[in-house]
């Protein structure tokens, strides 16, 4: 089977990725076409030993880098920008590519390392850098609902390293509701089994009756959230988790939040 036929199922996803990297559909599509032309002219340019999807993105990004594209700032199509496009403008090129590969395209850190010819440690650092750059634009207050002290402290450290603020760490349903009322968060990180046997899911449901905020569930029981009931687990991390997964998911949740791009309001200045 030809390389072109092998990679053809991946082209819609590559066009989406190219648009986000390039800043416009026209430019993104042009680079996708250039990638296909390069592979047609020289099938040997396709990386041996990589699955078709990884190899396609590797070739695309190699050509993209060699083309020395213009800075992304101001480069998006003239249509009104959504939150993701506004936030992309704030991220430098390589961290932006790494962040998109991880959060939008769903590649693992090891897969991204192979695509970018970098170590997994370097990829994790780039994801963290992207998260910090996003936080410079959309730094927010985060409520952590977690009954295990060590895990809660680990998550708090990750949140603060990205440049966000922690409004509180709640161990029970009652504490979570009280914390959310006193200092309204811009993001909630929640376990579903809490210290007194209460439910983090119930706490989140109650919080969402008065606040419209993104939620990330961090749980050892993901099947409890796959019921079709609200709130839908748009962001779900399974315990035990990797630190880079938590950092990337926090950045992703804020990156795609439709309100993102506005500076967060501190507790002293009032609620968001």
KAMODA-V735699 format. One record per backbone hydrogen bond with DSSP energy under -0.5 kcal/mol. NH is the residue of the N-H (numbers start at 1). CO is the residue of the C=O. If there is no record, write none. Layout:
[[NH & CO] [NH & CO]]
This chain:
[[6 & 2] [7 & 3] [8 & 4] [10 & 7] [11 & 8] [14 & 10] [15 & 11] [16 & 12] [17 & 13] [18 & 14] [19 & 15] [20 & 16] [21 & 17] [22 & 18] [23 & 19] [28 & 24] [29 & 25] [30 & 26] [31 & 27] [32 & 28] [33 & 29] [34 & 30] [35 & 31] [36 & 32] [37 & 33] [38 & 34] [39 & 35] [40 & 36] [41 & 37] [42 & 38] [45 & 42] [46 & 43] [50 & 47] [55 & 51] [56 & 52] [57 & 53] [58 & 54] [59 & 55] [60 & 56] [61 & 57] [62 & 58] [63 & 59] [64 & 60] [65 & 61] [66 & 62] [67 & 63] [68 & 65] [69 & 64] [75 & 72] [77 & 23] [86 & 82] [87 & 83] [88 & 84] [89 & 85] [90 & 87] [91 & 88] [96 & 92] [97 & 93] [98 & 94] [99 & 95] [100 & 96] [101 & 97] [102 & 98] [103 & 99] [104 & 100] [105 & 100] [107 & 101] [112 & 108] [113 & 109] [114 & 110] [115 & 111] [116 & 112] [117 & 113] [118 & 113] [123 & 119] [124 & 120] [125 & 121] [126 & 122] [127 & 123] [128 & 124] [129 & 125] [130 & 126] [131 & 127] [132 & 128] [133 & 129] [134 & 130] [135 & 131] [136 & 132] [137 & 133] [137 & 134] [138 & 134] [139 & 135] [142 & 165] [143 & 187] [144 & 142] [144 & 168] [145 & 143] [145 & 189] [146 & 144] [146 & 170] [149 & 147] [152 & 148] [153 & 149] [154 & 150] [155 & 151] [156 & 152] [157 & 153] [158 & 154] [159 & 155] [160 & 156] [161 & 157] [162 & 158] [163 & 160] [164 & 159] [165 & 140] [167 & 142] [167 & 165] [168 & 142] [170 & 144] [170 & 168] [176 & 172] [177 & 173] [178 & 174] [179 & 175] [180 & 176] [181 & 177] [182 & 178] [183 & 179] [186 & 141] [187 & 141] [188 & 214] [189 & 143] [190 & 188] [190 & 216] [191 & 145] [194 & 192] [194 & 198] [195 & 171] [197 & 194] [200 & 192] [200 & 198] [201 & 192] [203 & 199] [204 & 200] [205 & 201] [206 & 202] [207 & 203] [208 & 204] [209 & 206] [210 & 207] [211 & 207] [213 & 211] [214 & 186] [216 & 188] [217 & 215] [217 & 235] [218 & 190] [219 & 217] [219 & 237] [224 & 221] [225 & 222] [226 & 222] [226 & 223] [227 & 225] [228 & 225] [234 & 232] [235 & 215] [237 & 217] [239 & 219] [245 & 242] [246 & 242] [247 & 243] [248 & 244] [249 & 245] [250 & 246] [251 & 247] [252 & 248] [253 & 249] [254 & 250] [255 & 251] [256 & 252] [257 & 254] [260 & 257] [262 & 259] [264 & 139] [269 & 266] [270 & 266] [270 & 267]]
